[in-house]
Structure formats: structure tokens, C-alpha cells
Amino acid sequence: MENYKFDTLKKEVQKIIDLIASKNNSEANNKLAEVSEMLDELLDFSEDDEDLMEISRYQVLLNQLHQKINASDDQDIDV
């Protein structure tokens, strides 16, 4: 399996997590959109089942991060 395809993706997802941890939700949201585009490109050109499964895992993770960012934004408004 060629994991190098996902190395950049993994690093970018970590940046999103770091931005969320530092409560920089606006920048995290921007980075999330950027990484989502990368993921879509990988999906468009991947045919290998293992790659598709890995992409699916990242899609789930990005969805969870998106929910986390939005939940944090909602809490900031209520305060």
C-alpha cells in the first residue's frame, strides 16, 4: 500500500486539529475546506480499494472536525 499519498493529507488534518485546539476556528474552517478539496482530488483519481477505504476514513474525520468547529462557533455566540 502506498501511504505516501496520504502523508500530506495527514499533516494538513493535524494542522486543523491544532487550529481547533488553539480556538482559531476561522482559520480551521479555511484549512478544512482546503483539505476537503485535496481529499476530493484523491477520490477522483483513486481506483485502489485500500485507497478508497483510507479516503473514506478521512471523510469521516473531516466531517467530525467540521461538526467540532461549528459546535465551538455556536458556543462562542451563546456566551
N, C-alpha and C positions, 0 to 999 in steps of 0.2 A: 504494500500500500504506500502511496506517495503522500506522506504527511506534509511535505514542503509546501503544497498548495494551500494549506491551512495555517501555516506559520504566521503570515502577515495578518490573517483574519483573527487568529488567537491574540496577537499583540494589540490589535485595534479594539477588540472586545474588552481586553484588560484596561485599556485607556478609558473606555466608557464606564467600567466599574469604578475606576479611580476617580473619575469626574463626579459620579453619583456620591461616592464616599465623601468627597470634598464639598458636596452640596452645590455643585456647579451644574445645575440641571439644564440650563440653556445650552451650554457647550456639550453636555452629554447627549442632549437631543440631536444636536447637529452632527455629532460623531456617529450616533446611532443611524441616522439617515445615510451617512456616508458608507458605513459598514453594511447596511442593508443593500445598497447598490452593488457593493463588492460581492455579496452573497448571491444576489440575483444573477450577476455575470457568471459566477461559478456554476450556478444551477443551469444556466443556458447552455454551457459548454461541457457539462459533465454527463458521461454515459455510464460510468462505472457504478455499480450498486453500492459499493462501500463509500464512494464519494457522496452519493445521494443520501445515504444514511447520515453521514457526518454533516452534510449541509442541513438536513432536517433537524439535527440536534442544535445547530447554531440558530436556526429559525426559531425554535422553541426558546432558546436562551435570549435571543433578541426581543422576542415578544414579552418575556418576563421582565427584561430590563426596561422595556417601554412602559409596562404597567407600573414598575417601581418609580420611574421618573414622573409619570403622571400622578401617581399617588402622592409623591412628595410635593409636587406642584399644588395639588388640591389642599394638602395640609398647610402649606405656606399661606394660602389665601385665607383659610379659616382662622389663622392666628391673629 
